[in-house]
Amino acid sequence: MSLVEDTRELQVSLSGLTIDELSVEEARPLVDRLRSVVRQHDHQYYVLDRPVISDAEYDRLYRRLQEFEEAFPELRTPDSPTQRVGGDPIDDFEKHEHPEPLLSLSNAFDRKELREWYERCQRGLNDQFGAVEPAIVAELKIDGVAMALTYDHGQLEVAATRGNGVVGEDVTHNIRTVHRIPLRIPVRGDNGRQPPDRIEVRGEVFMRKSEFEAFNERLVEKGDEPFANPRNAAAGTLRQLDPSVVAQRPLSFFAFAVGPVSDGTPDTHREVLQLLDGMGFPLEEHTERFENFNALVDYCEGWAERRDSLDYEVDGVVVKIDRHEYREELGAIADAPRWAVAYKFPAREATTTLTDIVVNVGRTGAVNPEAVLEPVQIGGVTVSQATLHNEDYIVDRDIRIGDTVVVKRAGDVIPQVVRTVPEARTGDEEPWSFPENCPACGTSLVRLPDVADHVCPNSECPAQFRRLVEHFVQRDAMDIEGLGEKLSHRLVDLGLIKTLADIYRIEKQHLLDLDGFAEKSAQNLVAAIDASKDRSLSRLLFALGIQHVGKTVAETIVRHIRSIHALTEATVEDLNGIEGIGPTIAESIVDWFQVPENQDLVADLESEGVNVKRKAHEAPADAAADLPLSGCTVVITGSLPDRTRSDASDALEQAGANVTSSVSGNTDLLVVGANPGSKLQDAEEEGTRILEIESPDVFDRLLQEGIPS
């Protein structure tokens, strides 16, 4: 019986049932079954990110479980989903001695050092195993807090931080609130697999970047100090003495290894990951196994460039020998194993001189200070400017012109000045004060009450519109390839773009009249503009530049709103009723759509052919249940005919699929094009269904009919 069928049957059996009329023995099997079903739905939602029932249905099941446990407290168990809300605050953290040390890792900073590590491993194995080229497992190094979870007969007993590797802090009371960590294993009670009598699961607690940004926004709204980065937020959350506070914060978890296991450790690391996956632990999906050293190096260097595409911070790649008997032979030195190394990505911080402070006007009128720097290399990129956030940021840190400063670069966003180096001062540094007038239009600036932001109140300020166009065409918004910051500003300055809708009125001849454009480049840009008309509704909503509406907020709203026309009719109360949308965001959206010029803009965009309706893959889980590939996890390998990898992934997601980058026990289908990679071998070993795409028709049938029988 499927989980959905089991849920429906349970709902029928519970309907009309009066709890007060039941005895403990009559209630016990119902509570056990209800608890098991809620656990499985938690796993679908938090670990697999594939809910199979609506939030309302889940809430009814959860409340029913709470009612049973309140009526029969003797049936409440520590591993019940209702116990994640957190218990009473504690006075301090107790120490926990790890049964086996959590070793740190040696580092490799480039291809040469990685090769030297691998050759040392080969030499260390020669005496016992002869000349071997051991297989290697590479996994992204999550920038979070290391955690060791001990389970006794399947139930979470202790959760402890790494500490000094030998002794950590017992944070079980906080970890129990993290939905992505099972309180009991296995999560799926129908898989026939019993957990070991005792097992230690090791992993990383972290906070996703999107959730971190939303969390920081909530802190600021409450007047609290925001965290500097996701890792600090995760670490600070785990240090809370009140678990009810932790329960309100968006912590995540990836498992990556095991410690002591009563039944013995599997022979290879790949088998360890399969064990963890089978027990319901979330795994980082980009882990790969290599038998070729050069392929490993390509993986490491490739992720150094692509790390910002992830929704969580990674600072390197952990490289491990796969076979455990090889690991035992290699052993450890001091506090680091010989059989593993951390390939570290290039540094993102550097020290330089702040030569000036200027202010820039943003798309919403916000006027932000920016540091002009002596150019410095950070992570392979030359940085000459960095944000200073606002006036209070500068004053609180006593940042002066001429200071030696530490600059951090994270992601594709503008770098930021983290702090000064006061001991490097010579006495020639100059304090700075915020200007009184807008540098673009001369209007007197206004400092908003209760915050540190200054704004230009002139809605016709030319600098604001230039920034809005730059925002509209960016990758996360309408993603118009070839229309970057400089060109968008140029087209605005030339009068070719006076409203956002004018972007879609640009013709090839307009571009050919400009220096730097030839027939081919002009045609490509016009084609890219035309292609952007079919972007998703959430991208359009984000692109419009409505205050407080970022990517995550836009995606959340679109799950509840079918079209932009429905959004124009929504009230503050309608939007405030959406989970994750507070009154400030709701009021900002309603106010924006009440402006006549904005209403005209939406109408003009639609008349130019821009999509204003929710696409299938943006619909809520229950609305998408009838899609051909709903609930299917799909992986792509090789080159597909007539489609780029990105286009193919988008098409699969619109058909309801969950597209991942690596094959695992949860993969339903591997889509194979020309020149497939190692994923094909992984799928064959896993017994995963394989579909070869020999022509565009085969892929189209997959999208229309689902996985062939």
Summary of the structure (lengths in Angstrom):
residues: 709
radius of gyration: 27.7
end to end distance: 19.5
largest distance: 84.6
contacts: 2174
relative contact order: 0.07
helix: 40%
strand: 20%
